[in-house]
């Protein structure tokens, strides 16, 4: 086939079986065929790879595709080989190949069979590979994931900076740089570094209309995630965590709650990792919990939700990761949990890095905070970040648009902010401008003598947070711009200068104030203590406990203690499984006493038409290496309690607390062998009889009744453990 008398559409049909191109694909491919350089900005799912695959198949010679992703290389080579009778049509060259495989690649390249050669940047720099590539005809160079060139990109790789000189050494050919995410600053960096400032630029819209963006406060996040997944059963999803440890913990928490989930991170051996990835692609599991290493180049079109347990380090990272949802144009829910504590953690990780790198990282984090806390349309914020204007007032597909915050006339505030930006000669960043507005003489403000400005403190009735929000909304409105060369420096746009001449009313939104909290606060059954208990059901449960205690001739607290009844009156357990997750209950107690309580709650819930929060009870992961397991095993082996304390380096007081906790959750424990050593029969009998008649389990009351001179607190605690275990479990 000759490129001159066959249309591109015919080539598309012949090689890939598609009838039409998507978006800018045809224009980009034509540009490559014409021997021109190109910069391609195309969001995830837009069909980037076709832009270099098709021209490579059409043109004479071999296209060199530089990519950092070994999994993606293999994936694409397999696809291309399936289109041809000859496996030599596509190869990859990276550290995973054996010597024999490398020889085969060389043979096919020199024989002119290979149309596409995928190379990792590290492999490209090897002298033997440079010499090999000098011997073949190169049709063009495609630099995939080109944002890796820029320190401002979310995945900077220093070896990408060496691509241009190596290309110069191998031999001149057109260059096409492709990326799914790049701000104007990153784009400029890429073009400058690759020496393609005159390249034709092809930009596709960053707007993914089918994606729903939502940010929630990070309080009880594990519980929230489990509830969310159970409401979306059978759908594929990805959960991103920043640390490998959290990935493992989250995957385990999902598994114990009956969710088909697996972990994926760089610390796992490569076989397990690729097995887990395949199980996700083949739908043997619904959820992958991963660090950001997962998903790049994975073409699974029906991921229905992407959850960020930890907020990413940059908005570009966030956009690329959320972009893995709904690639088929169907539903895609992007849920992020945000706490400012996470931002502070990320700032700590930057310490010790070069100052320039810290500065960049800090600025990228500021953008992330702005996105999370802003009450402006999320879509508008994201597109603005990538230099695109979103005209609609309400996207109707993000939490801020569906649940708008109160608006106020921000004309005067905007004018003040613009005045200060001009007063500092458009050479400073948002936090510096905000500090001047509130009258905060920070080190930076003092060093530039800006605390002597006439405008210093002109907005002191509001805080820094408020002024940062005003500046952000000024950016979205295109009244303020960021200088591309000095990322983060604020300047007035022509529109902003015009606004100062002829100001008009602008309705702005108040930012979110997210409540602070740890995920662990609400991850276990006791995490709901702040919720008000239902007093009516609490009284009914106490009444039932009293009746049962009379019937069984047991003190009421042996059956269930008050905190357990309180938790029942918050969570309304209506099954044995739910009852086991009530604070201080556990499997043993639930089976022994739970049935009648469950029946009572069921009737109450139906009569009162109570809507229970779905899946409120989340099973917590048992710490298999934990202290409790060790204690139970040691007591089974009749190990002295003092020996257990020594082995685990804990006080007797703490050990007794652990044993009490084990017993109160329904596990039967026999410490007679130890009690008989330290207490005579008469003393044991007295304490045991006391608890049979007692109205509560209080140690203080027992000491008062039995006499502090005759009995110690430790002795009473030991006998109370024996009593609760024998009578209650």
ROMAR-556681 format. One record per residue (C-alpha): residue in one letter; x, y, z. Coordinates in steps of 0.02 Angstrom, whole numbers, plus 50000, padded with zeros to 5 digits. Each point is the difference from the previous one (the first is absolute). Example, Ala and Ser with C-alpha at 12.3 -4.5 7.8 and 13.67 -1.06 7.14 Angstrom:
residues 2
A506154977550390 S500695017249967 
//
This chain:
residues 729
X500005000050000 X500675017149955 X499625014250123 X499635011649856 X498534990649923 X499214992650156 X499005010650122 X500405000250185 X498274993050037 X500394984949891 X501634997150094 X499045001650164 X498744987049942 X501354988549931 X501144999850153 X498825003050147 X498264996449933 X499305017150051 X498935010249881 X500295017450072 X501335009750094 X499725007750172 X500265018650031 X501665006549932 X500714982949954 X499905002149810 X500825017450001 X501394994050116 X500384984649892 X500015010649842 X501235011950084 X501184985550040 X499854993249821 X500475017549939 X501634998750099 X499555013850125 X500325000750188 X498444999250109 X499495002950181 X498454989850045 X499005003350157 X498624987150009 X499144994650161 X499934981750052 X498844990149890 X500195011649851 X500984987549894 X501795006850013 X500904983949951 X499144999249830 X500805016949957 X501714991749987 X499514981949964 X499095003349836 X501325011649920 X501364987550054 X499104986249904 X499815011249847 X501745007849989 X501644992049946 X501224996050140 X499784997650188 X499125011850121 X500885001350168 X498725001450142 X500795005750164 X498934995050149 X500344997650186 X498694986450022 X500574982049976 X498244993150024 X499325011849868 X501384995549876 X499604981550013 X498135003549989 X500185010449840 X501264988349917 X498784985550026 X498595010249920 X501075004749849 X500614982249974 X498204994149997 X499755011349847 X501394991849900 X500594982749947 X501785004850051 X500465002150184 X501495010549947 X498835014649958 X500145006750179 X501284997750137 X500495007550166 X501735002650070 X500145001050189 X500804992250154 X498754985650006 X500684991449843 X501154984849994 X501584999949893 X499164988849870 X498505011849990 X501155015149977 X500904991149856 X498314996549916 X499555018650014 X501665005049920 X499794987349859 X498235006049956 X500515018450009 X501484997749883 X498934989649880 X498775014649988 X498544989650068 X499635011150152 X498805014649981 X499925005050184 X501364998350130 X499505004350179 X501495005650104 X500135004550185 X500985016550020 X501334990750101 X500274987649856 X500125014249875 X501525007050090 X501014983849985 X501445001949876 X499694983149915 X498175004849966 X500515017149931 X501204991249881 X498644987649948 X498715013849964 X501275009749896 X499974985449876 X498135000449964 X498835012149911 X498955009350129 X498305006349942 X499705011150154 X500215000750191 X498454999350112 X500275005450180 X498554993050100 X499585006250177 X500995015749950 X499535008950163 X501414989550080 X501205012849921 X499395014250110 X500425002550183 X498285008050010 X499194984149932 X499254987550122 X501214986149955 X501685008449967 X501394988249942 X501755007549980 X500484987549863 X498665008049888 X501075015749998 X501344990449902 X498864994849857 X500345015049885 X501924998349995 X499864981249972 X498755002549857 X501255012449925 X501364986750009 X498944985949925 X499355010149853 X498765013949958 X498174995549976 X498335008350044 X499525000050186 X498254997750069 X499805003150189 X498424993050080 X499265002150173 X498314998350085 X500325013950124 X500975016249985 X499735017550065 X500585014449888 X501615000450104 X500344981349973 X499605001449813 X501265014149982 X501304989750094 X499734984849888 X500135009649837 X501525009950056 X500934984550062 X499644989749843 X500455014749887 X498285000049919 X499385017650044 X499385001749820 X499034983550005 X498184999949954 X498984999050160 X498464988850009 X498965002150157 X498444990050039 X498775006050131 X500374994350177 X498164999350039 X499424982450041 X498135003250009 X499564982750067 X501095001550156 X499225005550164 X501245008750116 X499744999850189 X501095004350151 X499544994450176 X500825003550168 X501164985950052 X499044994450152 X499624981450013 X500624998049821 X500214981050006 X498204998050058 X499415012249866 X500964990749864 X499274983150051 X498265007450001 X500295008049829 X500624983649923 X498574990050074 X498805012349918 X500914996849835 X500204981250009 X500654991349844 X500735016049928 X501875001849968 X500945013050102 X501745006050047 X500505006850171 X501615010250009 X501035001450160 X501695008750015 X500904986850104 X500244981449969 X499534996450182 X498325008749979 X499694990549837 X500244983450092 X498915005450147 X498605006549888 X499984984349891 X499884989250156 X498615010750075 X499004998149838 X500294981249993 X499384997050179 X498445009749954 X499604988349856 X500675010949859 X501024992049861 X501565010850009 X501884998349972 X501525010950032 X501245006849873 X501625009350038 X501835000649951 X500564990550156 X499134983949945 X500914987249893 X499655002749815 X499064983449978 X498755003950139 X499815017549935 X499634994949821 X498864985850061 X498995012550102 X499915011949852 X499404985849886 X498674994650126 X499345017950000 X500015000849809 X499154982949989 X498725005450133 X500464986350124 X500115014350125 X498995016150005 X501225011650087 X501865003549989 X500775009750145 X501605007849934 X501365012850010 X500085011449848 X501084986849913 X498384991749945 X498955004249850 X501215009249885 X499644993649826 X498744987150063 X498585000149877 X498524994450107 X498545010249933 X498704995950133 X500805006050163 X498475007650084 X500835008950146 X501715006550052 X500195003750186 X501465009950071 X500224995050182 X501495011950001 X499975015949898 X501344999949862 X501555011249997 X499405009749849 X498435003949901 X500794992249846 X500224983650094 X498205001550061 X499345003449824 X500944985349925 X499474987950138 X498165005449999 X500104998849809 X500084981150016 X498145000150042 X498674998749866 X501144999249848 X498574992049903 X498975015850024 X498924991750134 X499835004350185 X501595005150092 X499965005650183 X501595008750062 X499965000750190 X501415008050100 X500255000650188 X500845016050058 X500815005250162 X501265014250015 X501034988250110 X500404989949843 X500675015749915 X501125003250151 X500634982149989 X500435002449816 X500925016250044 X501044990450128 X500514987349866 X500745014449900 X501215005150136 X501804995949957 X499705001349812 X500875013749898 X499235017250031 X499405001949818 X499124983150010 X499205004750167 X499395016449926 X499194991149852 X499234986550111 X499305013150118 X499205009849857 X499204984249929 X499284996150172 X499265017550013 X499044996349839 X499374983650073 X499405008550160 X499155013349893 X499054986749904 X499484990350156 X499435015050103 X499225010249860 X498125001749989 X500135004449814 X499454987149870 X501324986250006 X499984998249810 X500315018749980 X501484999150122 X500794984949913 X499815006749824 X500655017150055 X501554991350070 X500354992749828 X499755016749915 X498254996349935 X498465010850027 X498384991550053 X498595011849957 X498524991750087 X499495007150168 X499454983050068 X500724983549938 X498644990450097 X501254986050023 X501075004250151 X499625001950186 X500255018949998 X498745002749860 X498714987950070 X500175006950177 X500545018249974 X500705010450143 X499315017050044 X500555013749878 X500465018050038 X500435015449898 X501904999349986 X500295015849896 X500865010250139 X501054985150057 X500584996349823 X500495018149972 X501025000150162 X500924984149947 X500365007349826 X500635016250081 X501254990350107 X500614989549851 X500395016449909 X500785007850156 X501284985750007 X500345002349813 X499244983149950 X501524990650066 X499294989950145 X498984984450036 X498264998350076 X500534996750181 X501115015650000 X498575010749932 X498784992550128 X501225003950144 X500095018349946 X498095001049992 X499764993450177 X501475009950070 X501084985050041 X501825005750006 X500734983149949 X501884998049970 X499725001549813 X498905015650017 X501295008450114 X501494995649890 X499205009349854 X499455014250118 X498204996949947 X499395003050178 X500315018549962 X498794999849852 X498485011250015 X498894984849962 X500804989250138 X498564993350109 X498635007449888 X499054983450013 X500384996050181 X498174996550047 X500144983749899 X501304986050015 X501344993349882 X498884985449952 X498655012249939 X501235010249895 X500744984449922 X498244995149948 X499725017349923 X501634998549901 X499534982549940 X498325006149939 X500875014749916 X501054987149905 X498454990149950 X499185016249939 X501585003549898 X500285016950087 X501654993450070 X501294989449909 X501514990050054 X501645004149915 X500524984549901 X501875002850024 X499855003350188 X498684987550050 X498865006950134 X500415018549975 X498375009849983 X499695013249868 X498465008949934 X499304994049835 X499375012749870 X498264995250064 X500575003950180 X500675017249950 X498355003649913 X499054994350157 X500965012750104 X499465013849880 X498174994349994 X499614988850150 X498374990350008 X499124988650125 X500754982450009 X499164986750106 X501324989550089 X499864984450110 X500574997350179 X501304986050008 X499694983450089 X500664998150176 X500334981450015 X499894992450173 X501644992350054 X500084982050054 X500934983849988 X499324985749901 X500214989050154 X498795010750099 X498534991649920 X500704984249927 X499474988350139 X498304996750078 X500375011850143 X500365013949878 X498235006350008 X500055005350180 X499675018049949 X498324995149924 X498545002450117 X499284983550059 X498144996549975 X499395001850180 X498374990449971 X500844984249933 X501375001850133 X498674999150137 X499184984849916 X501684991149986 X500375003450185 X498304992950044 X500344984349897 X501704998150084 X499195001250173 X498724986549955 X501364988649931 X501095002650154 X498574994350114 X499634985149889 X501834994649991 X500385005350178 X501455010949941 X500425018150036 X499445010649848 X501785006349961 X500574982049968 X498794998849854 X500425016849917 X500825015350075 X499245017349978 X501225005749861 X499434984849897 X498155004650022 X500425018049952 X500854994049841 X498474989149960 X498875015150019 X501075009449873 X500304986249873 X498404989550012 X500794982849966 X498704988449920 X501104984949960 X501224989250096 X501435006549892 X499575018250041 X499814995850185 X501774992850003 X500665017049947 X499195009550144 X501275007350123 X500454987250133 X498954985849928 X500974988349884 X499474983049931 X499834990550165 X498875012750085 X498975002949844 X499594981449986 X499674997950185 X498895015150033 X499755009349837 X498454991449926 X498675008450109 X500835017149984 X500054998349809 X498154995349997 X499545015050108 X501015012149891 X499244992749838 X498225003150061 X500455017450061 X500845004849834 X498484994049901 X498705008350113 X500915016750005 X500464998949815 X501805003950043 X501145001749849 X501624992050056 X501585006949919 X500434985849880 X501484989150044 X500375010850151 X500944986250086 X501724997449926 X501014985250059 X501715005350058 X501494989649949 X500644988650136 X501825003750033 X500624982249977 X501675003650083 X499125009550137 X500164999150187 X498284992350029 X500394984449898 X501654997950093 X499115001750169 X498654987249957 X501314987549937 X501115002850154 X498544997550121 X499524984049906 X501794994250034 X499775005050185 X501425012649994 X500145010750159 X499255017449975 X501625007950064 X500974990349865 X498815006749867 X500335017750065 X501874997249990 X499924992449824 X498985014649933 X500825013550108 X498355006050074 X499365003750177 X498814987850088 X498695013850000 X500065001049809 X499954981149982 X498434998950108 X499185013649894 X500354989649843 X499304984150081 X498435009650058 X499755006049822 X500164982149932 X498744993550127 X498745014249978 X499924996449813 X499414982250036 X501594989449998 X500114987350141 X501675000250091 X500574988950145 X501295008050116 X499614988650149 X501794993249996 X500675017550036 X498625005450122 X500294984250105 X501835004850014 X499705017550066 X498334998850094 X499354987750129 X498284991749977 X499145010350134 X500485016749921 X499494993749828 X498294994750068 X499695017050084 X500375010049842 X499014988149889 X498475001050114 X500135018950003 X499865001149809 X498524987849999 X499015012550104 X500765016349934 X499005012949902 X501485004949893 X501764994349955 X500915014850081 X501684995550081 X499905015650111 X498314994450071 X500684982450028 X501515006650095 X498885010850109 X498854985350038 X501354986750026 X501255011250091 X501585007449927 X501064993050141 X499504981949963 X499965000449810 X501065008249865 X499345007349837 X500994987049901 X499204985550096 X498255006749970 X500375002549815 X500644982149983 X498424993050081 X498885011449897 X500834992949842 X499644982250063 X498205004850045 X499625008649833 X500784985849900 X499124985950092 X498305008350022 X499905010449842 X500914990249867 
//
